[in-house]
Amino acid sequence: MSSGLVVALSLGCGGLGQPDAPTVRTTPRPPPASADFPQGYAGWSTASEVVRDERTGELRRHHASPDARLERAGWPPGTVLVKVHARLDAPDVVTRIDVRRKTGDATFGGWTYESFDPATRARIAADAEGCHLCHAAAPEDGTFAVFR
């Protein structure tokens, strides 16, 4: 880099010569989300009940994608269900985001199971088999939450 360019950058970036230039504060942007992260889930329909689990100290909210409609045969392929885990003592502190997607494949009753870190929106390890074993006992196509 030439010294002339360095001086120009220093003057332009440092505000020298512009004493009345406003200070611009920027907030850091979240990192890019994993391609499978359910963007906009907070605006989707929510389950009729928020789960308060005193045993685990968690508050859990459930969301269903806009196209999700429980049918007699279950949820249709393409359905995305999101479970947001938060601290019971601090409901705004989200600790994990779990996602179930109805694919229609034979594995796990047609569902995939994923977990995401809420801060980075990156996929984290999930025990899909353990998730499926629990959800297999749910009354409506593996779903405990009620969406109305």
C-alpha positions in Angstrom: 0.0 0.0 0.0 1.4 3.4 -0.9 1.9 6.0 1.8 -0.5 8.4 0.0 -3.2 5.8 0.2 -2.5 5.2 3.9 -2.8 8.9 4.6 -6.1 9.1 2.7 -7.5 6.1 4.5 -6.4 7.6 7.8 -8.0 10.9 7.1 -11.2 9.4 5.7 -11.7 6.7 8.4 -10.5 8.7 11.3 -12.9 11.6 10.8 -10.0 14.1 10.6 -11.1 17.1 8.7 -14.8 16.3 9.5 -15.2 17.5 13.2 -19.0 17.4 13.0 -19.3 13.9 11.5 -21.8 11.8 13.4 -20.6 8.7 15.2 -22.1 5.6 13.8 -22.4 2.7 16.1 -22.9 -0.7 14.7 -24.1 -3.9 16.4 -22.5 -7.1 15.4 -24.5 -9.2 13.0 -25.2 -12.8 13.9 -23.2 -15.3 12.0 -24.7 -16.7 8.9 -27.3 -19.4 9.9 -26.9 -23.0 8.9 -28.8 -23.6 5.6 -31.2 -25.8 7.6 -31.9 -23.2 10.3 -35.7 -22.4 10.3 -35.6 -18.7 9.5 -38.6 -16.7 10.8 -39.9 -19.4 13.1 -40.8 -16.9 15.8 -43.5 -15.6 13.5 -45.1 -19.0 12.9 -48.1 -20.3 14.7 -47.5 -21.4 18.2 -48.7 -24.2 20.3 -51.6 -23.5 22.7 -49.5 -24.2 25.7 -46.0 -23.2 26.9 -44.3 -26.0 28.8 -42.9 -25.1 32.2 -40.6 -28.0 33.3 -39.5 -27.4 36.9 -37.5 -30.6 36.9 -35.2 -29.4 34.1 -35.5 -25.7 34.7 -36.7 -25.2 31.2 -39.5 -23.3 29.5 -40.4 -24.7 26.0 -42.3 -23.0 23.2 -43.4 -24.8 20.1 -43.9 -23.3 16.6 -45.3 -24.8 13.4 -44.4 -23.7 9.8 -47.1 -21.8 8.0 -47.9 -24.7 5.7 -48.2 -27.2 8.6 -51.7 -28.7 8.9 -52.3 -31.8 11.0 -54.4 -34.1 8.9 -56.1 -37.4 9.7 -53.0 -39.3 8.5 -50.6 -37.0 10.4 -48.5 -34.0 9.4 -47.8 -33.7 5.7 -44.3 -33.9 4.3 -42.7 -30.5 4.4 -44.0 -29.7 7.8 -41.4 -28.0 10.1 -41.9 -28.0 13.9 -39.6 -26.0 16.2 -39.1 -26.4 19.9 -37.4 -23.4 21.6 -35.7 -24.2 24.9 -35.3 -21.3 27.3 -34.4 -20.9 31.0 -37.3 -21.0 33.3 -35.8 -18.3 35.5 -35.0 -16.1 32.4 -37.5 -16.9 29.6 -35.7 -14.6 27.2 -32.5 -16.7 27.4 -32.8 -19.3 24.7 -30.5 -22.3 25.3 -31.3 -24.6 22.3 -33.6 -24.8 19.3 -34.8 -28.2 18.2 -36.3 -28.8 14.8 -38.4 -31.7 13.4 -39.0 -31.9 9.7 -41.5 -34.3 8.1 -39.9 -35.8 5.1 -42.1 -38.9 4.6 -39.0 -41.2 4.5 -39.3 -44.5 6.4 -36.6 -43.5 9.0 -38.0 -42.3 12.3 -41.6 -42.3 11.2 -40.9 -39.9 8.4 -39.2 -37.2 10.6 -35.7 -35.8 10.9 -34.4 -34.3 14.1 -31.9 -31.5 14.4 -30.7 -29.1 17.1 -29.2 -25.6 16.7 -27.2 -23.3 18.9 -29.4 -20.2 19.3 -26.4 -17.8 19.3 -24.7 -19.0 16.2 -27.6 -20.7 14.5 -25.3 -23.6 13.7 -26.3 -27.2 13.8 -25.2 -29.0 17.0 -25.2 -32.6 17.9 -28.7 -34.2 18.3 -29.6 -37.7 19.4 -32.1 -38.3 16.6 -32.8 -41.9 17.8 -33.5 -40.7 21.3 -35.7 -38.0 20.1 -37.7 -40.4 18.0 -38.1 -42.9 20.8 -39.7 -40.3 23.0 -41.8 -38.7 20.2 -43.1 -42.1 19.0 -45.2 -42.2 22.2 -46.9 -38.8 21.3 -50.5 -39.0 20.3 -50.5 -37.0 17.1 -47.9 -38.2 14.6 -45.1 -37.9 17.2 -46.2 -34.5 18.4 -47.0 -33.6 22.0 -47.7 -30.0 21.4 -51.2 -29.0 20.4 -51.6 -26.4 17.6 -55.0 -24.9 17.1 
